[in-house]
Amino acid sequence: MFPFEANSELLSVEDAAERLEVSPFTVQRWCRDGNLLCLKAGRKWRIRSSALEEFLRQGEGSQSLAERLRHFLEVPDNVLAIAQNHELMRKLDTAFFMVAEARGGVLAKYYDEELDSVASLRSDLEREGLEVSRLEEEGRLRFTALATLEGERTEALWRLISEETSEGRSVWAGFNWNDLIDLDAALRQQEELSQLVENSRFVAMTAMLERVIDDWPGTLLREAQVMHSATLWLTESGLALTRVEPPLSGEKSF
Protein backbone atom coordinates (compact mmCIF):
# COMPACT_ATOMS: atom_id res chain seq x y z
CA MET A 1 0.00 0.00 0.00
CA PHE A 2 1.10 3.59 -0.63
CA PRO A 3 2.26 4.51 2.89
CA PHE A 4 4.69 1.56 2.96
CA GLU A 5 6.24 1.56 -0.50
CA ALA A 6 9.42 -0.53 -0.49
CA ASN A 7 11.55 2.25 -1.97
CA SER A 8 10.33 4.87 0.51
CA GLU A 9 13.02 6.28 2.80
CA LEU A 10 12.82 5.17 6.44
CA LEU A 11 12.99 8.07 8.91
CA SER A 12 13.72 8.12 12.62
CA VAL A 13 11.35 9.86 15.00
CA GLU A 14 13.88 12.69 15.28
CA ASP A 15 14.11 13.09 11.49
CA ALA A 16 10.31 13.16 11.14
CA ALA A 17 10.01 15.67 13.99
CA GLU A 18 12.53 17.97 12.30
CA ARG A 19 10.61 17.86 9.01
CA LEU A 20 7.30 18.51 10.76
CA GLU A 21 8.80 21.14 13.09
CA VAL A 22 7.39 19.46 16.19
CA SER A 23 9.03 17.68 19.11
CA PRO A 24 10.05 13.98 18.88
CA PHE A 25 7.65 13.25 21.75
CA THR A 26 4.76 14.57 19.62
CA VAL A 27 5.73 12.23 16.75
CA GLN A 28 5.97 9.31 19.19
CA ARG A 29 2.48 10.09 20.48
CA TRP A 30 1.11 10.21 16.91
CA CYS A 31 2.72 6.83 16.19
CA ARG A 32 1.46 5.32 19.43
CA ASP A 33 -2.09 6.61 18.87
CA GLY A 34 -2.17 5.48 15.24
CA ASN A 35 -2.47 8.99 13.81
CA LEU A 36 0.78 8.58 11.86
CA LEU A 37 1.52 5.25 10.12
CA CYS A 38 4.79 3.91 11.53
CA LEU A 39 6.87 0.73 11.71
CA LYS A 40 8.15 -0.64 15.01
CA ALA A 41 11.78 -1.79 14.74
CA GLY A 42 12.64 -3.28 18.11
CA ARG A 43 11.82 -0.53 20.60
CA LYS A 44 12.08 2.30 18.07
CA TRP A 45 9.58 3.78 15.67
CA ARG A 46 10.44 4.23 11.99
CA ILE A 47 8.38 6.31 9.56
CA ARG A 48 8.32 5.91 5.78
CA SER A 49 8.86 9.24 4.02
CA SER A 50 5.82 8.45 1.86
CA ALA A 51 3.70 8.01 5.01
CA LEU A 52 4.95 11.33 6.28
CA GLU A 53 4.05 13.04 3.00
CA GLU A 54 0.56 11.54 3.15
CA PHE A 55 0.19 12.70 6.76
CA LEU A 56 1.13 16.23 5.70
CA ARG A 57 -1.30 16.21 2.77
CA GLN A 58 -4.17 15.06 4.97
CA GLY A 59 -3.43 17.83 7.46
CA GLU A 60 -3.12 20.66 4.94
CA GLY A 61 -6.84 21.32 4.82
CA SER A 62 -7.46 20.88 8.54
CA GLN A 63 -4.57 22.41 10.45
CA SER A 64 -4.84 22.20 14.20
CA LEU A 65 -4.84 25.33 16.33
CA ALA A 66 -1.29 24.55 17.46
CA GLU A 67 -0.12 24.22 13.85
CA ARG A 68 -1.61 27.57 12.93
CA LEU A 69 0.02 29.24 15.92
CA ARG A 70 3.33 27.53 15.11
CA HIS A 71 3.49 29.43 11.83
CA PHE A 72 2.41 32.70 13.48
CA LEU A 73 4.24 33.01 16.80
CA GLU A 74 7.75 34.45 16.85
CA VAL A 75 10.63 34.57 19.33
CA PRO A 76 10.48 37.04 20.97
CA ASP A 77 6.77 37.87 21.00
CA ASN A 78 4.16 39.55 23.19
CA VAL A 79 0.68 38.35 22.27
CA LEU A 80 -2.80 39.40 23.37
CA ALA A 81 -5.23 36.46 23.07
CA ILE A 82 -9.00 36.93 23.22
CA ALA A 83 -11.26 33.89 23.54
CA GLN A 84 -15.02 33.70 23.20
CA ASN A 85 -15.40 31.39 26.21
CA HIS A 86 -13.47 29.44 28.86
CA GLU A 87 -13.25 26.27 26.75
CA LEU A 88 -11.63 28.15 23.88
CA MET A 89 -9.28 29.90 26.30
CA ARG A 90 -8.08 26.48 27.51
CA LYS A 91 -7.53 25.42 23.91
CA LEU A 92 -5.48 28.56 23.28
CA ASP A 93 -3.38 27.91 26.38
CA THR A 94 -2.66 24.34 25.32
CA ALA A 95 -1.90 25.22 21.69
CA PHE A 96 0.48 27.97 22.86
CA PHE A 97 2.36 25.55 25.09
CA MET A 98 2.44 22.85 22.40
CA VAL A 99 4.26 25.33 20.14
CA ALA A 100 6.61 26.12 23.03
CA GLU A 101 7.34 22.43 23.58
CA ALA A 102 7.98 21.83 19.88
CA ARG A 103 10.51 24.68 19.86
CA GLY A 104 12.37 23.32 22.87
CA GLY A 105 11.25 26.13 25.17
CA VAL A 106 10.54 26.30 28.89
CA LEU A 107 6.83 26.60 29.65
CA ALA A 108 5.64 28.83 32.49
CA LYS A 109 1.96 29.01 33.41
CA TYR A 110 1.01 31.87 35.75
CA TYR A 111 -2.37 31.64 37.43
CA ASP A 112 -4.70 33.36 39.90
CA GLU A 113 -5.21 31.12 42.94
CA GLU A 114 -8.71 32.54 43.47
CA LEU A 115 -9.79 31.28 40.03
CA ASP A 116 -7.67 28.19 39.33
CA SER A 117 -5.69 25.46 41.01
CA VAL A 118 -2.62 23.63 39.73
CA ALA A 119 -4.64 20.39 39.70
CA SER A 120 -7.34 21.85 37.46
CA LEU A 121 -4.77 23.48 35.15
CA ARG A 122 -2.86 20.20 34.79
CA SER A 123 -6.10 18.38 34.01
CA ASP A 124 -7.18 20.94 31.40
CA LEU A 125 -3.82 20.90 29.61
CA GLU A 126 -3.58 17.09 29.64
CA ARG A 127 -7.13 16.74 28.34
CA GLU A 128 -6.22 18.94 25.38
CA GLY A 129 -3.14 16.83 24.60
CA LEU A 130 -0.15 18.41 26.39
CA GLU A 131 2.14 15.87 28.11
CA VAL A 132 2.19 17.70 31.43
CA SER A 133 3.79 15.01 33.61
CA ARG A 134 6.72 14.45 31.27
CA LEU A 135 7.37 18.17 30.84
CA GLU A 136 7.30 18.71 34.61
CA GLU A 137 9.71 15.80 35.13
CA GLU A 138 12.05 17.37 32.57
CA GLY A 139 11.86 20.71 34.38
CA ARG A 140 10.35 22.35 31.31
CA LEU A 141 6.90 23.18 32.72
CA ARG A 142 6.24 25.13 35.88
CA PHE A 143 3.10 26.53 37.48
CA THR A 144 3.39 29.76 39.47
CA ALA A 145 0.69 31.54 41.48
CA LEU A 146 0.62 35.24 40.61
CA ALA A 147 0.19 36.13 44.30
CA THR A 148 3.70 34.80 44.98
CA LEU A 149 5.10 37.30 42.46
CA GLU A 150 3.38 40.37 43.87
CA GLY A 151 5.86 43.21 43.87
CA GLU A 152 8.55 41.23 42.07
CA ARG A 153 6.85 39.95 38.94
CA THR A 154 9.25 41.62 36.52
CA GLU A 155 12.33 40.61 38.52
CA ALA A 156 11.19 36.97 38.79
CA LEU A 157 10.47 36.78 35.08
CA TRP A 158 13.80 38.36 34.20
CA ARG A 159 15.65 35.83 36.38
CA LEU A 160 13.85 32.97 34.66
CA ILE A 161 14.58 34.38 31.20
CA SER A 162 18.26 34.92 32.06
CA GLU A 163 18.68 31.42 33.49
CA GLU A 164 17.06 29.62 30.58
CA THR A 165 18.61 31.82 27.89
CA SER A 166 22.04 30.92 29.26
CA GLU A 167 21.09 27.28 28.59
CA GLY A 168 20.00 28.17 25.05
CA ARG A 169 16.27 27.81 25.73
CA SER A 170 13.45 30.27 25.16
CA VAL A 171 10.80 31.00 27.81
CA TRP A 172 7.09 30.84 26.94
CA ALA A 173 4.85 32.37 29.61
CA GLY A 174 1.05 32.20 29.69
CA PHE A 175 -1.04 34.68 31.70
CA ASN A 176 -4.80 35.18 32.07
CA TRP A 177 -6.72 38.35 32.89
CA ASN A 178 -9.77 37.75 35.05
CA ASP A 179 -13.05 39.64 34.92
CA LEU A 180 -12.24 41.85 37.92
CA ILE A 181 -8.76 43.01 36.99
CA ASP A 182 -8.04 46.73 37.31
CA LEU A 183 -7.45 47.94 33.77
CA ASP A 184 -4.83 50.54 34.66
CA ALA A 185 -2.85 47.93 36.59
CA ALA A 186 -3.27 45.42 33.77
CA LEU A 187 -1.94 47.84 31.16
CA ARG A 188 1.03 48.67 33.38
CA GLN A 189 1.78 44.96 33.65
CA GLN A 190 1.61 44.61 29.88
CA GLU A 191 4.01 47.51 29.45
CA GLU A 192 6.45 45.68 31.75
CA LEU A 193 6.04 42.50 29.68
CA SER A 194 6.76 44.46 26.50
CA GLN A 195 10.03 45.67 27.99
CA LEU A 196 11.00 42.10 28.97
CA VAL A 197 10.29 40.81 25.48
CA GLU A 198 12.66 43.27 23.84
CA ASN A 199 16.03 41.70 22.97
CA SER A 200 15.25 38.42 24.76
CA ARG A 201 14.17 34.87 24.00
CA PHE A 202 10.83 35.43 25.72
CA VAL A 203 7.33 34.79 24.39
CA ALA A 204 4.39 36.03 26.46
CA MET A 205 0.70 35.37 25.82
CA THR A 206 -1.94 37.16 27.88
CA ALA A 207 -5.37 35.59 27.40
CA MET A 208 -8.73 37.10 28.29
CA LEU A 209 -12.39 36.39 27.68
CA GLU A 210 -14.27 38.27 24.96
CA ARG A 211 -16.87 39.49 27.45
CA VAL A 212 -14.17 41.29 29.48
CA ILE A 213 -13.54 43.74 26.65
CA ASP A 214 -17.20 44.23 25.71
CA ASP A 215 -17.45 47.36 27.86
CA TRP A 216 -14.05 48.76 26.94
CA PRO A 217 -14.00 52.02 25.00
CA GLY A 218 -12.52 51.58 21.54
CA THR A 219 -9.49 53.69 22.44
CA LEU A 220 -8.59 51.33 25.30
CA LEU A 221 -8.86 48.24 23.13
CA ARG A 222 -6.67 49.84 20.46
CA GLU A 223 -4.13 50.83 23.11
CA ALA A 224 -4.00 47.25 24.41
CA GLN A 225 -3.63 45.80 20.91
CA VAL A 226 -0.85 48.18 19.87
CA MET A 227 0.97 47.49 23.14
CA HIS A 228 1.35 43.88 22.00
CA SER A 229 3.23 42.63 18.96
CA ALA A 230 0.30 40.44 17.88
CA THR A 231 -3.35 39.66 18.65
CA LEU A 232 -5.18 36.31 18.51
CA TRP A 233 -8.98 36.22 18.52
CA LEU A 234 -10.56 32.77 18.85
CA THR A 235 -14.33 32.21 18.53
CA GLU A 236 -16.48 29.22 17.67
CA SER A 237 -16.54 30.44 14.07
CA GLY A 238 -12.79 30.79 13.59
CA LEU A 239 -9.39 32.23 14.46
CA ALA A 240 -8.22 35.74 13.57
CA LEU A 241 -4.50 36.53 13.66
CA THR A 242 -3.08 40.05 13.36
CA ARG A 243 0.41 41.41 13.86
CA VAL A 244 1.41 44.97 14.69
CA GLU A 245 3.89 46.38 12.21
CA PRO A 246 6.25 49.25 13.11
CA PRO A 247 5.85 52.47 11.12
CA LEU A 248 8.03 52.85 8.04
CA SER A 249 11.28 54.72 8.59
CA GLY A 250 10.82 58.37 7.73
CA GLU A 251 7.05 58.02 7.39
CA LYS A 252 5.22 61.30 7.94
CA SER A 253 2.10 61.69 10.07
CA PHE A 254 -0.79 63.78 8.76
C-alpha positions in Angstrom: 0.0 0.0 0.0 1.1 3.6 -0.6 2.3 4.5 2.9 4.7 1.6 3.0 6.2 1.6 -0.5 9.4 -0.5 -0.5 11.5 2.2 -2.0 10.3 4.9 0.5 13.0 6.3 2.8 12.8 5.2 6.4 13.0 8.1 8.9 13.7 8.1 12.6 11.3 9.9 15.0 13.9 12.7 15.3 14.1 13.1 11.5 10.3 13.2 11.1 10.0 15.7 14.0 12.5 18.0 12.3 10.6 17.9 9.0 7.3 18.5 10.8 8.8 21.1 13.1 7.4 19.5 16.2 9.0 17.7 19.1 10.0 14.0 18.9 7.6 13.3 21.8 4.8 14.6 19.6 5.7 12.2 16.8 6.0 9.3 19.2 2.5 10.1 20.5 1.1 10.2 16.9 2.7 6.8 16.2 1.5 5.3 19.4 -2.1 6.6 18.9 -2.2 5.5 15.2 -2.5 9.0 13.8 0.8 8.6 11.9 1.5 5.3 10.1 4.8 3.9 11.5 6.9 0.7 11.7 8.2 -0.6 15.0 11.8 -1.8 14.7 12.6 -3.3 18.1 11.8 -0.5 20.6 12.1 2.3 18.1 9.6 3.8 15.7 10.4 4.2 12.0 8.4 6.3 9.6 8.3 5.9 5.8 8.9 9.2 4.0 5.8 8.5 1.9 3.7 8.0 5.0 5.0 11.3 6.3 4.0 13.0 3.0 0.6 11.5 3.1 0.2 12.7 6.8 1.1 16.2 5.7 -1.3 16.2 2.8 -4.2 15.1 5.0 -3.4 17.8 7.5 -3.1 20.7 4.9 -6.8 21.3 4.8 -7.5 20.9 8.5 -4.6 22.4 10.5 -4.8 22.2 14.2 -4.8 25.3 16.3 -1.3 24.5 17.5 -0.1 24.2 13.9 -1.6 27.6 12.9 0.0 29.2 15.9 3.3 27.5 15.1 3.5 29.4 11.8 2.4 32.7 13.5 4.2 33.0 16.8 7.8 34.4 16.8 10.6 34.6 19.3 10.5 37.0 21.0 6.8 37.9 21.0 4.2 39.5 23.2 0.7 38.4 22.3 -2.8 39.4 23.4 -5.2 36.5 23.1 -9.0 36.9 23.2 -11.3 33.9 23.5 -15.0 33.7 23.2 -15.4 31.4 26.2 -13.5 29.4 28.9 -13.2 26.3 26.8 -11.6 28.1 23.9 -9.3 29.9 26.3 -8.1 26.5 27.5 -7.5 25.4 23.9 -5.5 28.6 23.3 -3.4 27.9 26.4 -2.7 24.3 25.3 -1.9 25.2 21.7 0.5 28.0 22.9 2.4 25.5 25.1 2.4 22.9 22.4 4.3 25.3 20.1 6.6 26.1 23.0 7.3 22.4 23.6 8.0 21.8 19.9 10.5 24.7 19.9 12.4 23.3 22.9 11.3 26.1 25.2 10.5 26.3 28.9 6.8 26.6 29.7 5.6 28.8 32.5 2.0 29.0 33.4 1.0 31.9 35.8 -2.4 31.6 37.4 -4.7 33.4 39.9 -5.2 31.1 42.9 -8.7 32.5 43.5 -9.8 31.3 40.0 -7.7 28.2 39.3 -5.7 25.5 41.0 -2.6 23.6 39.7 -4.6 20.4 39.7 -7.3 21.9 37.5 -4.8 23.5 35.2 -2.9 20.2 34.8 -6.1 18.4 34.0 -7.2 20.9 31.4 -3.8 20.9 29.6 -3.6 17.1 29.6 -7.1 16.7 28.3 -6.2 18.9 25.4 -3.1 16.8 24.6 -0.1 18.4 26.4 2.1 15.9 28.1 2.2 17.7 31.4 3.8 15.0 33.6 6.7 14.5 31.3 7.4 18.2 30.8 7.3 18.7 34.6 9.7 15.8 35.1 12.1 17.4 32.6 11.9 20.7 34.4 10.4 22.4 31.3 6.9 23.2 32.7 6.2 25.1 35.9 3.1 26.5 37.5 3.4 29.8 39.5 0.7 31.5 41.5 0.6 35.2 40.6 0.2 36.1 44.3 3.7 34.8 45.0 5.1 37.3 42.5 3.4 40.4 43.9 5.9 43.2 43.9 8.6 41.2 42.1 6.8 40.0 38.9 9.2 41.6 36.5 12.3 40.6 38.5 11.2 37.0 38.8 10.5 36.8 35.1 13.8 38.4 34.2 15.6 35.8 36.4 13.8 33.0 34.7 14.6 34.4 31.2 18.3 34.9 32.1 18.7 31.4 33.5 17.1 29.6 30.6 18.6 31.8 27.9 22.0 30.9 29.3 21.1 27.3 28.6 20.0 28.2 25.0 16.3 27.8 25.7 13.5 30.3 25.2 10.8 31.0 27.8 7.1 30.8 26.9 4.8 32.4 29.6 1.1 32.2 29.7 -1.0 34.7 31.7 -4.8 35.2 32.1 -6.7 38.3 32.9 -9.8 37.7 35.1 -13.0 39.6 34.9 -12.2 41.9 37.9 -8.8 43.0 37.0 -8.0 46.7 37.3 -7.4 47.9 33.8 -4.8 50.5 34.7 -2.9 47.9 36.6 -3.3 45.4 33.8 -1.9 47.8 31.2 1.0 48.7 33.4 1.8 45.0 33.7 1.6 44.6 29.9 4.0 47.5 29.5 6.5 45.7 31.7 6.0 42.5 29.7 6.8 44.5 26.5 10.0 45.7 28.0 11.0 42.1 29.0 10.3 40.8 25.5 12.7 43.3 23.8 16.0 41.7 23.0 15.3 38.4 24.8 14.2 34.9 24.0 10.8 35.4 25.7 7.3 34.8 24.4 4.4 36.0 26.5 0.7 35.4 25.8 -1.9 37.2 27.9 -5.4 35.6 27.4 -8.7 37.1 28.3 -12.4 36.4 27.7 -14.3 38.3 25.0 -16.9 39.5 27.4 -14.2 41.3 29.5 -13.5 43.7 26.7 -17.2 44.2 25.7 -17.4 47.4 27.9 -14.1 48.8 26.9 -14.0 52.0 25.0 -12.5 51.6 21.5 -9.5 53.7 22.4 -8.6 51.3 25.3 -8.9 48.2 23.1 -6.7 49.8 20.5 -4.1 50.8 23.1 -4.0 47.3 24.4 -3.6 45.8 20.9 -0.8 48.2 19.9 1.0 47.5 23.1 1.3 43.9 22.0 3.2 42.6 19.0 0.3 40.4 17.9 -3.4 39.7 18.6 -5.2 36.3 18.5 -9.0 36.2 18.5 -10.6 32.8 18.8 -14.3 32.2 18.5 -16.5 29.2 17.7 -16.5 30.4 14.1 -12.8 30.8 13.6 -9.4 32.2 14.5 -8.2 35.7 13.6 -4.5 36.5 13.7 -3.1 40.0 13.4 0.4 41.4 13.9 1.4 45.0 14.7 3.9 46.4 12.2 6.2 49.2 13.1 5.8 52.5 11.1 8.0 52.9 8.0 11.3 54.7 8.6 10.8 58.4 7.7 7.0 58.0 7.4 5.2 61.3 7.9 2.1 61.7 10.1 -0.8 63.8 8.8 
